[in-house]
Amino acid sequence: MGNGAVQIGRCIAANPHIAGVFPAPWRHESFRGAICKARALAYGARMPAPLRSLSVRLVLTAVLAGAPCAARADAAPPGEAIVVTGRGLADTPATPAYDAVDIARERLTSSASGRIEDVLASVAGVQQLRRSDSRSANPSAQGLTLRALGGNATSRALVLLDGVPMADPMFGYIPLSAIAPERLGGVRVTRGGGSGAFGAGAVSGGIEMWSADAAALGRVSGEALVNDRGESAMSAALAPRLGEGFAEISGRWDRGQGFWTTPAAQRGPASARARYESWSTALRGVAPLTDSIEIQARGLLFEDHRTLRFAGADSGSRGQDASIRLVGRGDWAFEALAYVQARDFSNVVISASTFRKTLDQRRTPSTGLGGKLELRPPVGAAHVLRLGADWRLADGALQEEAYIAAGAVTARRRAGGRNSDLGLFAEDDWTLGALVLTAGLRADRWTVRDGFFREGNAAGVVVIDNRFADRAGWDTSLRGGAVWRAGGGVALRAAAYSGIRLPTLNELYRPFVVFPVRTEANAALRNEALRGVEAGIDFAPSDAVALSATVFANRVKDAIANVTVATNLRQRRNVDAVRARGIELGTALRLGMLRFDGSLALTDAEVRASGTSADMNGKRPAQTPRIAASGTLTWQPRAGWQVAATLRHLGAQFEDDLETDRLPAATTLDAFVQAPLARGVALVLRGENLTDTAIVTRNQGGSIDLGAPRTLWIGLRLGR
């Protein structure tokens, strides 16, 4: 495919008299040079080591293959422009039947921290296991969940970027530091909703993100900031148009000495700041194949390194992702997606008593493969029918060594397995005037295979060699809803749904330590199963007013929790259920130059448990607050200017399943200012936690970790 693009460049160079056949940008010498360089990259020539990967070569090749398609004479009738969006298929009429919140690009690029988890927190009820952000948390704890249905670190929300699941194949956490808000065009958070056409795993909801197009990014954009601790954040993007399509390349680099997560009274000689460094590079190309079909290719490379609490307690994560998607918007609309993910994780555990290395989880390589095919046949103007299938495969293994205080190895452990899920789905939206009905059926064929745990002593003699039985089965999910536009800007909606989530390889096979507590894996874990209902009202009489209210009752049967079984020992187990009931409120008001966006979630969540887990019965899930609220006031006095302040509150929550260690409530104030300096250049000021609130993120028997203190940023922004 790359050869075709290069042949065009050679053809123009050798035959100048035919150059007029090609669009003007293709005739420029610099563009021909760029094609040749891109071909060299696509085949690995002179490529820097971190980029010399199959996934990147695949994406570059696909981008180059798409570029000539923009010059096809048969792509559209003369004088009729081809429009490429870089998005998937359009929303269906019944999308508003479920409790969804859209986050526009303006809010994505104006958060105080510049991090995606900060943006998502503006939707009350979105939470990680812990309150730490992606500078000071262990990456494996960064799962996302909604509606207080948490209790462990795995994502119970399905997170998609351009249709691709972002969860780590081994752990189920989300690589938040690799998802740069400035690269996104928008985000939709759907609380509840079950496992519909976007895939299994959405037992608490779904978070759909899509990349910004060339118009939103501008040809050249970027920013560079420094904070009061001397830390830096830099990003840049190039997004040139290529004929009727466009290409994007962007990068981001964050680094800093970090802040003290350990309170001053608890620091010792081995205590360390939460030092961090992360980088990511994204490649994307979008081009039309015909007037109704476009090809989209995307690649992502990232690395993240952090130090947690003690010197030497280093964690790292890295990944290489690639995907390609065909989207057809004709009478027979379709979407075909394929992706590959290569991930790795490492972590060193330092003893809080000896301050020496006790565990080195030096490698946890994993691979994710998958795809989706959706077809929307023409069945009449009143119906939108979705038929399709999706498939995911997760394969991973743990490699770790345990140490004694003297520094000698005491055990060498290997563990891992392979999970897969094949989903078949059908969903129909039926429009009856002001009433839209929707119903869908999904069937998932899942497998849990090749599970093992092996441990050897210092001499390499195997002392434990467990091989776990393969399992497989079918699960079905249903969902349905209705939305009635009653007039005057009022819409009434109701929905009921179900869904499943397979245990991750991490939950099944990998033990872990958050000193001094050890948590054991459990290869016998069953699938989680969601059942939920909700009803709501939306009121939007004009573009200046949008109000919403939703009441819900969700229940996750066989929820996987970290259950205390002895002092400083827990095990992952299925409890009977986690039940959550509550109300969610949303507000968006605009008055001239002022805008207010607010979100509130009040949730009564409790664990239902019996047998050996009975001590948890009636208690709130770990790390789950009753109340979460966020409000942002934005002032835009003139074009290019923006001043925003965000007040956020998280209620008290408990560290553990037995409610012995409490994390107090926290209220924070953030601010963002953008002021134009010259054409295309703006001054940016950001302030995190301006009140310097002590945010307790961990409390284990009085051993405390803290979240980000007051942090002030200043820098420049170029472009849009």
Salt bridges, closest charged atoms under 4 A:
GLU29 OE1 - ARG32 NH2 2.09
ASP74 OD2 - ARG72 NH2 2.46
ASP91 OD2 - ARG188 NH2 2.91
ASP99 OD2 - ARG147 NH2 3.40
ASP99 OD2 - ARG191 NE 3.36
ASP102 OD1 - ARG188 NE 2.80
GLU117 OE2 - ARG115 NE 3.70
ASP118 OD1 - ARG648 NH1 2.74
ASP133 OD2 - ARG135 NH2 2.45
ASP162 OD2 - ARG284 NE 3.82
ASP162 OD2 - ARG298 NE 3.39
GLU182 OE1 - ARG252 NH1 3.05
GLU223 OE2 - ARG686 NH1 3.84
GLU223 OE1 - ARG717 NE 2.84
GLU231 OE2 - ARG229 NE 3.02
GLU248 OE2 - ARG284 NH1 3.40
ASP254 OD2 - ARG115 NH1 3.67
ASP254 OD1 - ARG252 NE 2.76
GLU294 OE1 - ARG329 NH1 3.01
GLU303 OE1 - HIS305 NE2 3.02
ASP304 OD1 - ARG306 NE 2.86
ASP314 OD1 - ARG275 NH2 3.73
ASP321 OD2 - ARG343 NH2 2.77
GLU335 OE2 - ARG325 NH1 3.44
ASP344 OD2 - ARG318 NH1 3.81
ASP344 OD2 - ARG363 NE 3.28
ASP360 OD2 - LYS357 NZ 3.98
GLU374 OE1 - LYS372 NZ 3.28
GLU374 OE2 - ARG376 NE 2.84
GLU374 OE2 - ARG386 NE 2.75
ASP390 OD1 - ARG442 NH2 2.73
ASP395 OD2 - ARG418 NE 2.76
GLU400 OE2 - ARG413 NH1 2.84
GLU401 OE1 - ARG362 NE 2.87
GLU401 OE2 - ARG414 NH1 3.16
ASP421 OD1 - ARG442 NH2 3.87
GLU427 OE2 - ARG386 NH1 3.80
GLU427 OE1 - ARG479 NE 2.80
ASP428 OD2 - HIS383 ND1 2.88
ASP444 OD2 - ARG442 NE 3.00
GLU455 OE1 - ARG413 NE 2.96
ASP465 OD1 - ARG467 NE 3.32
GLU507 OE1 - ARG501 NH1 3.16
GLU520 OE2 - ARG518 NE 2.92
GLU528 OE2 - ARG156 NH2 2.49
GLU528 OE1 - ARG501 NE 2.86
GLU534 OE1 - ARG147 NH1 2.91
ASP538 OD2 - ARG493 NE 2.99
ASP558 OD1 - ARG526 NH2 3.06
GLU584 OE2 - ARG147 NE 2.97
GLU584 OE1 - ARG191 NE 3.47
ASP597 OD2 - ARG595 NE 2.84
ASP604 OD2 - ARG579 NH2 3.76
ASP604 OD1 - ARG626 NH1 3.61
GLU606 OE2 - ARG579 NH2 3.37
GLU606 OE2 - ARG608 NE 2.69
GLU655 OE2 - ARG130 NH2 2.81
ASP670 OD2 - ARG648 NH1 3.97
GLU688 OE1 - ARG135 NH2 2.71
ASP705 OD1 - ARG309 NE 2.80
ASP705 OD2 - ARG698 NE 3.02
